Amino acid sequence: MVMQVRAQVTRDTIVGGAAAVFGRRGYGLASIADIAEASGVTKGALYFHFPSKDALARAVIAEQHRRTMAASAEVLDEGRPGLESMVLLSGLLAHQLLTDPIVQAGIRLTTDVAYLDEPVRDPYLDWLQTAESLFRRAVGEGDLRPDVDPAMLASVVVASYTGVQLVSETFSRRADLLQRVRELWIVLLPGIVPADHLDRLRTLPDSIR
């Protein structure tokens, strides 16, 4: 048991070191030597837990997604209306991107499709399913126009959010991320919310602070 705990601690330490290097240098420029140094372990110890850089990257992505989904579950458990929940989730992910190095690295790796052997799709699929479910709930609650297809809207929102955070990273190292996410919803809401609900819902982006 002690050995298992020690092995898990070492593994977590390596994932943290890998996140620091991937977040700073990206997949292509990160080296195993850099990651071992950042983790404070030998290359032999690193290879004992992770056979390749690809495996390390996927471990970082898995931990990022676990953290994101755990935080999202807390919001969903509050039982708020669907559209409000989706806006809050977008703000939550933005805050994680600003404060959590593992989330920062995982998102960077997920979008860095040119270097991984196979693109990572599962996080996108989870977000698409979550968004579609919340938008379907919003239709039933009267907060989303009935002629708006929830699956199509989920695809647009997830893709748009990905683009927003990439542009924010490029132009300001994410310093303006919260404002850009607010602007995304400010632009979207008038096109997806019934006219008689818009006055009540147009303040939803103000929750992203």
C-alpha positions as CSV (number, residue, x, y, z in Angstrom):
1,M,0.0,0.0,0.0
2,V,2.8,2.4,0.9
3,M,4.5,1.7,-2.4
4,Q,1.2,2.3,-4.3
5,V,0.8,5.6,-2.6
6,R,4.3,6.6,-3.3
7,A,4.0,5.6,-6.9
8,Q,0.8,7.6,-7.3
9,V,2.5,10.7,-5.7
10,T,5.4,10.3,-8.2
11,R,3.0,9.9,-11.1
12,D,1.1,13.0,-10.0
13,T,4.3,14.9,-9.6
14,I,5.4,14.0,-13.2
15,V,2.0,15.0,-14.5
16,G,2.4,18.4,-12.8
17,G,5.9,18.8,-14.2
18,A,4.7,17.8,-17.7
19,A,1.8,20.3,-17.5
20,A,4.3,23.1,-16.6
21,V,6.5,22.3,-19.6
22,F,3.7,21.6,-22.1
23,G,1.9,24.8,-21.0
24,R,5.0,26.8,-21.5
25,R,6.5,25.2,-24.6
26,G,3.7,23.2,-26.3
27,Y,4.0,19.6,-27.3
28,G,6.5,20.0,-30.1
29,L,9.2,21.9,-28.2
30,A,8.8,20.0,-24.9
31,S,11.4,17.3,-24.3
32,I,11.4,14.3,-21.9
33,A,14.5,15.8,-20.3
34,D,12.7,19.1,-19.7
35,I,9.8,17.3,-18.1
36,A,12.0,15.1,-15.9
37,E,13.8,18.2,-14.7
38,A,10.6,20.1,-14.0
39,S,9.2,17.0,-12.1
40,G,12.4,16.5,-10.1
41,V,12.7,12.8,-11.2
42,T,15.1,10.9,-13.3
43,K,14.3,10.0,-16.9
44,G,14.2,6.4,-15.8
45,A,11.6,7.1,-13.2
46,L,9.6,9.1,-15.7
47,Y,9.7,6.2,-18.3
48,F,8.6,3.8,-15.6
49,H,5.3,5.6,-15.3
50,F,4.9,6.9,-18.9
51,P,6.4,5.2,-21.9
52,S,6.3,8.2,-24.2
53,K,5.8,11.9,-24.5
54,D,2.4,11.1,-26.2
55,A,1.4,9.2,-23.1
56,L,2.4,12.1,-20.9
57,A,0.4,14.5,-22.9
58,R,-2.7,12.3,-22.7
59,A,-2.2,12.0,-19.0
60,V,-2.2,15.8,-18.7
61,I,-5.3,16.1,-20.8
62,A,-7.1,13.4,-18.8
63,E,-6.3,15.2,-15.5
64,Q,-7.3,18.5,-17.0
65,H,-10.6,17.1,-18.2
66,R,-11.2,15.4,-14.8
67,R,-10.8,18.7,-13.0
68,T,-13.0,20.6,-15.5
69,M,-15.8,18.0,-15.3
70,A,-15.6,17.8,-11.5
71,A,-16.0,21.6,-11.2
72,S,-18.7,21.6,-13.8
73,A,-20.6,18.9,-11.9
74,E,-20.8,21.2,-8.9
75,V,-22.5,23.9,-11.1
76,L,-24.9,21.4,-12.7
77,D,-25.9,20.0,-9.2
78,E,-27.2,23.5,-8.3
79,G,-30.1,22.8,-10.6
80,R,-30.1,26.2,-12.3
81,P,-32.0,26.7,-15.6
82,G,-30.2,25.2,-18.7
83,L,-29.1,28.4,-20.4
84,E,-27.9,30.0,-17.2
85,S,-25.9,26.8,-16.4
86,M,-24.2,26.9,-19.8
87,V,-23.2,30.5,-19.4
88,L,-21.8,29.8,-15.9
89,L,-19.9,26.7,-17.1
90,S,-18.2,28.8,-19.8
91,G,-17.2,31.3,-17.1
92,L,-15.9,28.5,-14.9
93,L,-13.7,27.1,-17.6
94,A,-12.4,30.5,-18.3
95,H,-11.4,30.9,-14.6
96,Q,-9.7,27.5,-14.7
97,L,-7.8,28.5,-17.8
98,L,-6.5,31.6,-15.9
99,T,-5.6,29.9,-12.7
100,D,-4.9,26.2,-13.1
101,P,-1.6,25.2,-14.9
102,I,-2.9,21.7,-15.6
103,V,-6.1,23.0,-17.2
104,Q,-4.0,25.5,-19.2
105,A,-1.7,22.8,-20.4
106,G,-4.5,20.3,-21.1
107,I,-6.5,22.7,-23.2
108,R,-3.3,23.7,-25.1
109,L,-2.6,20.1,-25.8
110,T,-6.1,19.3,-26.9
111,T,-6.0,22.0,-29.5
112,D,-2.4,21.1,-30.6
113,V,-3.7,18.4,-32.9
114,A,-0.7,18.4,-35.3
115,Y,1.7,16.7,-32.8
116,L,-0.3,13.9,-31.1
117,D,-0.5,10.6,-32.9
118,E,-4.3,10.7,-32.7
119,P,-6.3,13.9,-32.0
120,V,-8.0,13.9,-28.6
121,R,-11.8,13.9,-29.1
122,D,-13.3,12.8,-25.8
123,P,-13.2,16.2,-24.0
124,Y,-14.9,17.8,-27.0
125,L,-17.6,15.1,-27.1
126,D,-18.3,15.5,-23.4
127,W,-18.7,19.3,-23.8
128,L,-20.9,18.8,-26.8
129,Q,-23.1,16.4,-25.0
130,T,-23.3,18.7,-21.9
131,A,-24.1,21.7,-24.0
132,E,-26.7,19.9,-26.0
133,S,-28.4,18.6,-22.9
134,L,-28.5,22.1,-21.3
135,F,-29.8,23.7,-24.5
136,R,-32.6,21.0,-24.7
137,R,-33.5,21.9,-21.2
138,A,-33.5,25.6,-22.1
139,V,-36.0,24.9,-24.9
140,G,-38.3,23.2,-22.4
141,E,-37.9,26.1,-20.0
142,G,-38.8,28.6,-22.7
143,D,-35.3,30.3,-22.6
144,L,-34.3,29.1,-26.0
145,R,-36.2,29.6,-29.2
146,P,-38.0,26.4,-30.3
147,D,-36.6,26.7,-33.8
148,V,-33.0,26.6,-32.6
149,D,-31.6,23.1,-32.9
150,P,-29.8,22.3,-29.5
151,A,-27.2,20.0,-31.2
152,M,-26.3,22.5,-33.8
153,L,-26.1,25.3,-31.2
154,A,-23.9,23.1,-29.0
155,S,-21.5,22.6,-32.0
156,V,-21.4,26.3,-32.6
157,V,-20.8,27.3,-29.0
158,V,-18.1,24.7,-28.3
159,A,-16.3,25.6,-31.5
160,S,-16.7,29.3,-30.9
161,Y,-15.4,29.0,-27.3
162,T,-12.4,27.1,-28.5
163,G,-11.6,29.9,-30.9
164,V,-12.2,32.6,-28.4
165,Q,-9.7,31.2,-25.9
166,L,-7.1,30.6,-28.6
167,V,-7.4,34.2,-29.9
168,S,-7.2,35.5,-26.3
169,E,-4.1,33.4,-25.7
170,T,-2.6,34.7,-28.9
171,F,-3.3,38.4,-28.3
172,S,-3.1,38.8,-24.5
173,R,-1.9,35.6,-22.9
174,R,-5.6,35.3,-21.8
175,A,-5.6,38.6,-19.9
176,D,-8.8,39.5,-21.8
177,L,-10.4,36.0,-21.7
178,L,-13.3,36.8,-19.4
179,Q,-14.2,39.8,-21.5
180,R,-14.1,37.8,-24.7
181,V,-16.3,35.0,-23.3
182,R,-18.8,37.7,-22.1
183,E,-18.8,39.2,-25.6
184,L,-19.5,35.7,-27.1
185,W,-22.7,35.4,-25.1
186,I,-23.6,39.1,-25.7
187,V,-23.6,38.4,-29.4
188,L,-25.2,35.0,-29.3
189,L,-28.1,35.6,-26.9
190,P,-30.3,37.9,-29.1
191,G,-30.3,35.2,-31.8
192,I,-31.2,32.3,-29.6
193,V,-33.5,33.6,-26.9
194,P,-37.2,34.3,-27.4
195,A,-37.8,38.1,-27.7
196,D,-40.0,38.1,-24.6
197,H,-37.3,36.5,-22.5
198,L,-34.4,38.6,-23.8
199,D,-34.6,41.5,-21.3
200,R,-34.4,39.0,-18.4
201,L,-31.6,36.9,-19.9
202,R,-29.4,39.5,-21.5
203,T,-27.6,40.1,-18.2
204,L,-26.4,36.5,-18.0
205,P,-23.0,37.3,-19.3
206,D,-22.5,39.7,-16.4
207,S,-22.0,36.6,-14.2
208,I,-18.7,36.0,-15.9
209,R,-16.3,38.0,-13.7
